Amino acid sequence: MSFKRTLITTALPYANGPVHIGHLAGVYVPADIYARYLRMQGREVLMIGGSDEHGVPITIKARNEGVTPQDIVDRYHKIIKDSFEEFGISFDVYGRTTSETHRRVASDFFRRLYEKGEFVEKTSMQLYDEEAGQFLADRYVTGKCPHCGAEGAYGDQCEACGTSLNATDLIDPKSAITGSVPVMRETKHYYLPLDKWQPELEKWILEGHREWKTNVYGQCKSWLDMGLQPRAVSRDLDWGIPVPVEGAEGKVLYVWFDAPIGYISNTIDLVGDDYTKWWKDPETRMLHFIGKDNIVFHCIVFPSMLMADGSYNLPDNVPANEFLNLEGNKISTSRNWAVWLHEYLRDFPGKQDVLRYVLTANAPETKDNDFTWADFQQRNNSELVAILGNFVNRAVVLTHKYFDGVVPQAAPGEAEDAVFAEIASLREKITESLDGFHFREALKLAMDMARAGNRYLQETEPWKVAKTDMARTGAILNAALRICADLAVAFGPFLPFMSEKLASMLGLGQLSWDMIGQPGTVAEGSRIGQPVLLFEKIEDDAIQAQVNRLLDTRKENDLKGWQPEPVKADCAYEDFEKVDIRVGRVLECVKVKKSKKLLQFLIDDGMEKRTILSGIAQSYEDPSVLVGKEVCFIANFAPRKMMGIESQGMILSAVNPDGTLTVISPSADVRPGATVG
């Protein structure tokens, strides 16, 4: 079926922190690529986004910081919105779920379903914090995961193994508010009977949308095969949209009922009553761009809500991506293991397109992928600079050198016919890939277009031809500039800042998709702008600074998670008395040659001097700092030879949480030879 228009929605990020590269790779960059592509085709399209400002993570952060939830969402909504804008994510509207429009639309939606009898009221036992005097939502309960045994699992999910949980599944549950052990109490909630809509969902998804991505279709089938159950759409909280019916005092809409309605309310904020054209006209196609953790909500829960209402379109496709990891580890906001967008924009000003390129070239479209700073640098230097930037720079510089920046006349020949046939083929393949949401492949094909341009210049060698035939030189450079124009269009959805800069350099005006492969896009006799570098090499020190930041984060996380070693088995006091621990003063301390681990100490033990070897060299870059210190050592160990040196004792040291070792010294001056006991 052909559609008149396309409505694109993007998952609403929680306004309890900034967005990171995982969010960008999973949702916002692919959505923006597709929206820009449709606009370049002259299609009617809206891209709807916004902040999700309700939910327990926000209340927890507010409680931890001693501020109100509104303070939290106001702060992070601005950071997120400003970052998206600077990064070039081209929302037609970026709203928020604390707006008056959203409160009204969400309340009306619930009330409409309630009055139609679409909810089931059920009483159940839930965890209650007697000290705080409130029921505990999933994220307010922590405990040991019943599946993997990890401590600190939440009441809805274990972040260690990824298993979905119920709060009552946890072993030794505790309240995240007070730390007390919760009790079970009775409470009433409103449930959306997903099982009622299962037959329609099966027909709609399993029969009607086999073209969906394998991960999306497979996850939906798995949920349907297990049999859908009623899902609560209310919570006992004081932050959120109040349940708008009598007898529901103290209850708010569950965030996963409230949030997707934000797509509707944000559209209303943008176009007013005209929103029905986008949400209820069957000639409008709706696409949800999300990460894989949101598939069930956008393919099962939200469609069930729309079916229950009966007046809305269902999504035509849900092109969800997998997860992006960072340097081999899962991105974690709680552990600060992330590359935050607002910090990237600060550290790499003017390099939005570099990150957009890397995230697309390594997009987790079919499986989890890994972002590394080494790959980021390599792709910039070896692809954006050396292939794309190099071709454009050569074409523009040579045009200024030989023709004073005036576009020369075209004169097609065999070389030109060959390269433009390749361009035409690539255009078809890029279009097909974009239509199928294969953005990584489409980007690779666009870069192949730049490679074709470089090959063309290498084969035609206009710098040599210029010595004998300026007309032929002009024809070559005319073709090269035409390829540059093709690149400005082909990369437009992916690298909008570069595309705009290149189009301005060539004097192209507004770009449209059908310009690719068309002759005369750069008018003969027109004057192009001065050459401007589209990309710059990224040096090692800039990358090392980012790597060091992650290493510092890893060290901080290790320290936070440090636990003392378990106490060893009991030993008799008489056994301990056999060990002679004394204080000695370090006279000399040097690294043992050909050993990475050993330091050689010369100790004044109060009676004579003795040599002791200790495997702590990797904890002391400069062992001379130990000279003059008093240290504790075991004096009555039998001598032992290591690396040809006899060691006459053992230096006592403590193992730090980061794995380094620190020699144990008395806190006050103690004479060498003093015993420790």
Helices and strands as residue ranges (DSSP letters): E 5-10, H 21-23, I 24-28, H 29-40, E 44-51, H 56-65, H 69-87, E 93-96, H 100-115, E 120-129, E 134-135, G 138-140, E 141-144, E 153-154, G 167-169, E 171-175, E 183-192, H 194-201, I 202-207, H 214-226, E 231-232, E 234-235, E 252-253, H 255-271, G 272-274, H 275-279, E 284-289, G 292-294, H 295-296, I 297-301, H 302-309, E 324-326, E 329-330, H 341-347, H 352-361, E 369-371, H 373-379, I 380-389, H 390-403, H 414-435, H 439-460, H 462-465, H 470-490, H 496-506, G 513-515, H 540-560, H 573-577, E 581-591, E 599-604, E 609-614, G 617-619, G 623-626, E 630-634, E 640-642, E 645-647, E 650-651, E 653-655, E 661-663, E 675-676
